[in-house]
Amino acid sequence: MSNPARKAVIMARGLGTRMRQSDRETKLSPEQAAIADRGLKGLIPIGGSGRPFLDYVISGLADAGFEQVCLVIGPEHDALRRQYTVVTPPARVGVAFAMQVEPRGTADAVAVARPFADGEHTLVINSDNYYPIDVLRALRLLGSPGLPGFERDALVAEGNIDPDRVARFALLRVAPDQHLAGIVEKPDAATMAAMGPEALVSMNCWLFGPRIFDACAAVTPSVRGELELADAVQRAIAMGERFRVLRCARPVLDLTSRADLADVARRLADVDVRL
């Protein structure tokens, strides 16, 4: 059992393809449209506050007690670096950057953050999701590798994720001792039916120990040609790592496409952002 985690990695290297290409008829402000066209989902201003979505994510990490945040970015992401070093440098958390030169996949994104983690247990999350603060805090205090397993009904009923989108998310195989037995990526209808309505969903929110970095270094490209974090987790399990699954009946806000912006803004309207 280790001390509470202090560090969090935000995977912000994604190309934002769906944000650039989807829902072109969705009405956005000129500033939102310009940023969406560049695929920089984390910098899109949200609602009346005008604050970038990543401000909410970083503020939530600080509220959960994390002290240091590392943004995994690409060479073309000078705007992200400038935002959090010049425009609005956070005062509540330290900010670092890790460079993922090519968008080779989520396992590679985690791998480049190894120097930042420096042997400590470290949270890893997506840059386009807003996770409940109490869930982040529970992971920080867990003291061993783990992840939240989200209930599908709660994601649909309380968040902005519709049933069709939830059906495309990875499902978790959980052992009787509440540790992760495996991940089912993009389950088909037959698999979902076999696993049942109680099967928990992964929203790519993890507390990792140092062993994950060796697993990330060892994975090979998937059928999609990417180095997948799910494959690295499976390899870590094979290496003896144990991930405790925390069952969560809580929503996660998902900023995938332009159509998500208005609903996400509405749900974040009362959130007090303090960097």
MOWOBEL-V495935 format. One line per field, one symbol per residue. ss: DSSP state (@ for helix, = for strand, . for the rest). A space follows every 10 residues. Layout:
# MOWOBEL-V495935
ss = ???
This chain:
# MOWOBEL-V495935
ss = ......==== =.....@@@@ @........@ @@@@@@@... @@@.==@@@. ==@@@@@@@@ @@@....=== ===....@@@ @@@@@@@... ...======. .....@@@@@ @..@@@@... .=====..== ..@@@@@@@@ .....===== =@@@@@@@.. ..@@@@.... ====....== ====....@@ @@@@@....= =....===.. @@@@@@@@.. ........@@ @@@@@@@@.. ...=====.. ..==...@@@ @@@@@@@... .....
